[in-house]
Amino acid sequence: MIITIDGPAGSGKSTTARKLAARLGIPYLDTGAMYRVVTLAALEDGVDLRDEAALAALAERDDYQLDPGPTHIRVTLRGRDVTEEIRSMRVNDHTRYIAASPGVRRVLIRKQREIAQRLGSLVTEGRDQGTAAFPDADAKFFLDAAREKRAERRLHDLLADGEEVTLEQVLANVDERDRTDAQRPVAPLAVPANAVRIDTTALSIQAVLDLIVEHLRKAGLVT
Ligand code: C5P
């Protein structure tokens, strides 16, 4: 069973996807973490962020790993734990170059499908999971929320990670990523066909989770 959850930054999709996977007893894939670790690798190697071939080659390498962790997915790059580093504002400010690269997207989608094939069942979240990566998924969800609410949630996470950042800076970054996610020519952020849309602005994670499980029950996917 493949369940996709797409949506913009701060829509609540990561926490929801992780908790849904735990409730269903199946693995969870955070595809944003893949774009983030490739971004970090590019920054560390001083790769020109517009060099298509170099970026696709970085995505292709198998020197980064994603493993389930207690809260976030645990990410390593060349043997180093970068779980926190990939969530920094420095990485946030550069993911759009990586996300806009057709070569990177091709490689990462292939890797995502390989992971799904290997694991059988998966809750996978990102921007293009129900559209480009798994158009035939068993169930698709699209989460959204008011931009101020999404920026507040991101600010909360960044402050908890010890970043010195203001709400204005986070709002600007969220707006910029929304704009570039929606406008890029390859796999732009869009509501997938047949997706269930959920506005999470005024909802707790638990309420979102209950709505999703209710949909899965009605669809006969869970008992
Ligand atoms: O979800 P998260 O904020 O961690 O994603 C980081 C960035 O990776 C996003 O800003 C987006 O541009 C990109 N991304 C993507 N496609 C995905 C997941 C993330 O383009 N499936």
Residues whose N, C-alpha, C, O or C-beta is under 5 A from the ligand:
A	BS01	C5P	A9 T31 G32 A33 Y35 T95 R96 A99 E125 G126 R127 D128 R177 D181
